[in-house]
Amino acid sequence: MACPITINPVMIAIGITIFAVAFVVGIYMVQYIYKDAVRRNLNAEFWMIFALIFPGVSWILYFLVRKEKRV
């Protein structure tokens, strides 16, 4: 006997919206880390790739280890 599965379109829309927002925020953070690393003379390519592979951990780690910008 097959169990009928009901798909709730509202839940699908909420899921897609959450995914889209998380994706846009992720891309923004990678872009921000890259530009900030260039300004601070850090290895920007390394930090960009690291942020793409390990988003949450790399963002926290970058903000902890980045150099102070001198005016």
DSSP file (Angstrom, degrees, kcal/mol; ACC not computed):
  #  RESIDUE AA STRUCTURE BP1 BP2  ACC     N-H-->O    O-->H-N    N-H-->O    O-->H-N    TCO  KAPPA ALPHA  PHI   PSI    X-CA   Y-CA   Z-CA
    1    1 A M              0   0    0      0, 0.0     2,-0.3     0, 0.0     0, 0.0   0.000 360.0 360.0 360.0 130.7    0.0    0.0    0.0
    2    2 A A        -     0   0    0      1,-0.0     0, 0.0     0, 0.0     0, 0.0  -0.683 360.0-132.8 -89.2 139.4    1.3    3.4   -1.0
    3    3 A C        -     0   0    0     -2,-0.3     2,-0.2     1,-0.0    -1,-0.0  -0.803  24.8-123.5 -90.8 123.4    1.1    6.2    1.5
    4    4 A P        -     0   0    0      0, 0.0     2,-0.5     0, 0.0    -1,-0.0  -0.455  22.4-151.9 -69.7 135.6   -0.2    9.4   -0.1
    5    5 A I        -     0   0    0     -2,-0.2     2,-0.5     2,-0.0    -2,-0.0  -0.927   3.8-155.8-110.3 126.5    2.1   12.4    0.2
    6    6 A T        -     0   0    0     -2,-0.5     2,-0.6     2,-0.0     0, 0.0  -0.862   5.3-150.3-102.6 136.7    0.6   15.8    0.2
    7    7 A I        -     0   0    0     -2,-0.5     3,-0.1     4,-0.0    -2,-0.0  -0.919   6.5-147.3-108.8 121.6    2.8   18.7   -0.8
    8    8 A N     >  -     0   0    0     -2,-0.6     4,-1.7     1,-0.2     3,-0.3  -0.788   2.3-158.0 -90.2 113.5    2.0   22.1    0.8
    9    9 A P  H  > S+     0   0    0      0, 0.0     4,-2.2     0, 0.0    -1,-0.2   0.802  90.9  58.0 -63.4 -28.6    2.8   24.9   -1.7
   10   10 A V  H  > S+     0   0    0      2,-0.2     4,-2.4     1,-0.2     5,-0.2   0.918 106.2  48.2 -67.0 -42.5    3.1   27.4    1.1
   11   11 A M  H  > S+     0   0    0     -3,-0.3     4,-2.3     2,-0.2    -1,-0.2   0.873 110.7  51.5 -65.3 -37.0    5.9   25.4    2.8
   12   12 A I  H  X S+     0   0    0     -4,-1.7     4,-2.5     2,-0.2    -2,-0.2   0.919 110.4  48.8 -64.5 -43.4    7.7   25.1   -0.6
   13   13 A A  H  X S+     0   0    0     -4,-2.2     4,-2.2     2,-0.2    -2,-0.2   0.897 111.4  49.3 -63.7 -40.8    7.5   28.8   -1.1
   14   14 A I  H  X S+     0   0    0     -4,-2.4     4,-2.5     2,-0.2    -2,-0.2   0.919 111.7  49.4 -64.4 -43.0    8.8   29.5    2.4
   15   15 A G  H  X S+     0   0    0     -4,-2.3     4,-2.3     2,-0.2    -2,-0.2   0.910 111.5  47.9 -61.8 -44.4   11.7   27.0    1.8
   16   16 A I  H  X S+     0   0    0     -4,-2.5     4,-2.5     2,-0.2    -1,-0.2   0.895 112.1  50.5 -64.5 -40.0   12.6   28.6   -1.5
   17   17 A T  H  X S+     0   0    0     -4,-2.2     4,-2.4     2,-0.2    -2,-0.2   0.923 110.9  47.8 -64.7 -44.8   12.5   32.1    0.0
   18   18 A I  H  X S+     0   0    0     -4,-2.5     4,-2.4     1,-0.2    -2,-0.2   0.915 113.2  48.8 -62.4 -43.1   14.7   31.1    2.9
   19   19 A F  H  X S+     0   0    0     -4,-2.3     4,-2.3    -5,-0.2    -2,-0.2   0.917 111.7  49.0 -62.1 -44.2   17.2   29.4    0.5
   20   20 A A  H  X S+     0   0    0     -4,-2.5     4,-2.4     2,-0.2    -2,-0.2   0.906 112.1  47.7 -64.7 -42.5   17.3   32.5   -1.8
   21   21 A V  H  X S+     0   0    0     -4,-2.4     4,-2.5     2,-0.2     5,-0.2   0.925 112.8  48.7 -64.3 -44.4   17.9   34.9    1.1
   22   22 A A  H  X S+     0   0    0     -4,-2.4     4,-2.2    -5,-0.2    -2,-0.2   0.883 111.5  50.6 -63.0 -38.4   20.6   32.7    2.5
   23   23 A F  H  X S+     0   0    0     -4,-2.3     4,-2.3     2,-0.2    -2,-0.2   0.929 111.7  46.3 -65.1 -45.9   22.2   32.5   -1.0
   24   24 A V  H  X S+     0   0    0     -4,-2.4     4,-2.3     2,-0.2    -2,-0.2   0.911 113.5  48.6 -64.7 -43.1   22.2   36.2   -1.5
   25   25 A V  H  X S+     0   0    0     -4,-2.5     4,-2.4     2,-0.2    -1,-0.2   0.900 111.0  51.9 -63.9 -40.0   23.6   36.9    2.0
   26   26 A G  H  X S+     0   0    0     -4,-2.2     4,-2.2    -5,-0.2    -2,-0.2   0.920 110.4  46.8 -61.9 -45.3   26.3   34.3    1.4
   27   27 A I  H  X S+     0   0    0     -4,-2.3     4,-2.3     1,-0.2    -1,-0.2   0.901 112.0  51.6 -64.7 -40.6   27.3   35.9   -1.9
   28   28 A Y  H  X S+     0   0    0     -4,-2.3     4,-2.6     1,-0.2    -2,-0.2   0.916 109.9  49.1 -61.7 -43.2   27.3   39.4   -0.3
   29   29 A M  H  X S+     0   0    0     -4,-2.4     4,-2.7     2,-0.2    -2,-0.2   0.891 110.1  50.4 -66.4 -39.0   29.6   38.2    2.6
   30   30 A V  H  X S+     0   0    0     -4,-2.2     4,-2.3     2,-0.2    -1,-0.2   0.924 112.8  47.4 -62.9 -43.4   32.0   36.5    0.2
   31   31 A Q  H  X S+     0   0    0     -4,-2.3     4,-2.5     2,-0.2    -2,-0.2   0.909 112.6  49.2 -63.5 -42.7   32.2   39.8   -1.8
   32   32 A Y  H  X S+     0   0    0     -4,-2.6     4,-2.7     2,-0.2     5,-0.2   0.925 111.1  49.0 -63.5 -45.5   32.6   41.8    1.4
   33   33 A I  H  X S+     0   0    0     -4,-2.7     4,-2.5     2,-0.2    -1,-0.2   0.910 111.9  49.9 -61.7 -42.1   35.4   39.6    2.7
   34   34 A Y  H  X S+     0   0    0     -4,-2.3     4,-2.0    -5,-0.2    -2,-0.2   0.957 114.1  43.2 -62.1 -50.6   37.2   39.7   -0.7
   35   35 A K  H  X S+     0   0    0     -4,-2.5     4,-2.0     1,-0.2    -2,-0.2   0.892 115.4  49.1 -63.9 -39.5   37.1   43.5   -0.9
   36   36 A D  H  X S+     0   0    0     -4,-2.7     4,-1.7    -5,-0.2    -1,-0.2   0.889 109.6  51.8 -67.6 -39.0   38.0   44.0    2.8
   37   37 A A  H  <>S+     0   0    0     -4,-2.5     5,-3.0    -5,-0.2    -1,-0.2   0.871 108.5  51.6 -65.8 -36.3   41.0   41.6    2.4
   38   38 A V  H ><5S+     0   0    0     -4,-2.0     3,-1.2     1,-0.2    -2,-0.2   0.928 109.8  49.4 -64.4 -44.2   42.2   43.6   -0.6
   39   39 A R  H 3<5S+     0   0    0     -4,-2.0    -2,-0.2     1,-0.3    -1,-0.2   0.833 113.8  45.7 -63.2 -32.4   42.0   46.8    1.4
   40   40 A R  T 3<5S-     0   0    0     -4,-1.7    -1,-0.3    -5,-0.1    -2,-0.2   0.306 113.4-116.5 -95.6   8.9   43.9   45.3    4.3
   41   41 A N  T < 5 +     0   0    0     -3,-1.2    -3,-0.2    -4,-0.2     2,-0.2   0.873  67.1 141.2  57.2  42.0   46.6   43.7    2.1
   42   42 A L  S   <S-     0   0    0     -5,-3.0     2,-1.7    -6,-0.1    -1,-0.2  -0.548  71.7 -80.3-100.2 173.0   45.6   40.1    3.0
   43   43 A N     >  -     0   0    0      1,-0.2     4,-2.0    -2,-0.2     5,-0.2  -0.586  52.9-178.9 -75.5  89.4   45.5   37.1    0.7
   44   44 A A  H  > S+     0   0    0     -2,-1.7     4,-2.3     1,-0.2    -1,-0.2   0.849  74.9  53.4 -65.2 -37.6   42.1   38.0   -0.8
   45   45 A E  H  > S+     0   0    0      2,-0.2     4,-2.4     1,-0.2     5,-0.2   0.909 108.9  50.0 -65.9 -41.0   41.9   34.9   -3.0
   46   46 A F  H  > S+     0   0    0      1,-0.2     4,-2.7     2,-0.2    -2,-0.2   0.946 112.9  45.8 -60.2 -48.3   42.5   32.6   -0.1
   47   47 A W  H  X S+     0   0    0     -4,-2.0     4,-2.3     1,-0.2    -2,-0.2   0.860 111.7  52.4 -66.7 -35.0   39.8   34.2    2.0
   48   48 A M  H  X S+     0   0    0     -4,-2.3     4,-1.7     2,-0.2    -1,-0.2   0.943 113.4  42.4 -65.4 -46.7   37.3   34.3   -0.8
   49   49 A I  H  X S+     0   0    0     -4,-2.4     4,-2.1     2,-0.2     5,-0.2   0.907 114.4  51.7 -66.1 -41.1   37.8   30.6   -1.6
   50   50 A F  H  X S+     0   0    0     -4,-2.7     4,-2.9    -5,-0.2     8,-0.2   0.896 109.7  50.1 -60.8 -40.7   37.7   29.7    2.2
   51   51 A A  H  < S+     0   0    0     -4,-2.3    -1,-0.2     1,-0.2    -2,-0.2   0.824 110.4  50.2 -69.2 -31.0   34.5   31.7    2.6
   52   52 A L  H  < S+     0   0    0     -4,-1.7    -2,-0.2    -5,-0.1    -1,-0.2   0.876 117.6  38.7 -72.2 -36.9   32.9   29.9   -0.4
   53   53 A I  H  < S+     0   0    0     -4,-2.1    -2,-0.2     1,-0.2    -3,-0.2   0.911 132.5  22.4 -81.2 -43.8   33.8   26.4    1.0
   54   54 A F  S  X S+     0   0    0     -4,-2.9     4,-2.4    -5,-0.2     5,-0.3  -0.696  73.8 173.3-123.9  77.1   33.2   27.1    4.7
   55   55 A P  H  > S+     0   0    0      0, 0.0     4,-1.8     0, 0.0     5,-0.2   0.923  73.3  36.1 -57.2 -58.1   30.8   30.0    4.9
   56   56 A G  H  > S+     0   0    0      1,-0.2     4,-1.7     2,-0.2     5,-0.2   0.933 121.8  43.4 -64.7 -48.5   29.9   30.2    8.6
   57   57 A V  H  > S+     0   0    0      1,-0.2     4,-2.7     2,-0.2    -1,-0.2   0.904 113.5  51.1 -65.3 -42.7   33.3   29.3   10.1
   58   58 A S  H  X S+     0   0    0     -4,-2.4     4,-2.9    -8,-0.2    -1,-0.2   0.861 106.8  53.4 -68.2 -34.9   35.3   31.4    7.6
   59   59 A W  H  X S+     0   0    0     -4,-1.8     4,-1.9    -5,-0.3    -1,-0.2   0.938 113.5  42.5 -65.4 -45.0   33.3   34.6    8.3
   60   60 A I  H  X S+     0   0    0     -4,-1.7     4,-1.3    -5,-0.2    -2,-0.2   0.937 116.5  48.2 -65.0 -46.2   33.8   34.4   12.0
   61   61 A L  H  X S+     0   0    0     -4,-2.7     4,-2.1     1,-0.2     3,-0.2   0.896 109.6  52.8 -62.7 -41.2   37.5   33.4   11.6
   62   62 A Y  H  X S+     0   0    0     -4,-2.9     4,-1.8     1,-0.2    -1,-0.2   0.928 109.1  48.3 -61.5 -45.0   38.1   36.3    9.2
   63   63 A F  H  < S+     0   0    0     -4,-1.9    -1,-0.2     1,-0.2    -2,-0.2   0.743 113.2  49.6 -70.5 -21.0   36.7   38.9   11.5
   64   64 A L  H  < S+     0   0    0     -4,-1.3    -1,-0.2    -3,-0.2    -2,-0.2   0.846 119.9  32.9 -81.5 -35.5   38.8   37.5   14.3
   65   65 A V  H  < S+     0   0    0     -4,-2.1    -2,-0.2    -5,-0.1    -3,-0.2   0.562  86.6 116.1-102.3  -8.6   42.1   37.4   12.5
   66   66 A R     <  -     0   0    0     -4,-1.8     2,-0.1    -5,-0.2     3,-0.1  -0.254  68.4-109.4 -65.2 151.3   42.0   40.4   10.1
   67   67 A K        -     0   0    0    -27,-0.1     2,-0.2     1,-0.1    -1,-0.1  -0.429  32.7-101.8 -78.6 151.2   44.4   43.2   10.7
   68   68 A E        -     0   0    0     -2,-0.1     2,-0.5     1,-0.1    -1,-0.1  -0.537  37.1-123.7 -70.0 137.0   43.4   46.6   11.9
   69   69 A K        -     0   0    0     -2,-0.2     2,-0.4    -3,-0.1   -29,-0.1  -0.726  21.2-144.0 -85.8 124.7   43.2   49.1    9.1
   70   70 A R              0   0    0     -2,-0.5    -1,-0.0     1,-0.1     0, 0.0  -0.733 360.0 360.0 -91.0 137.0   45.4   52.1    9.7
   71   71 A V              0   0    0     -2,-0.4    -1,-0.1     0, 0.0    -2,-0.0   0.446 360.0 360.0 -84.9 360.0   44.1   55.4    8.5
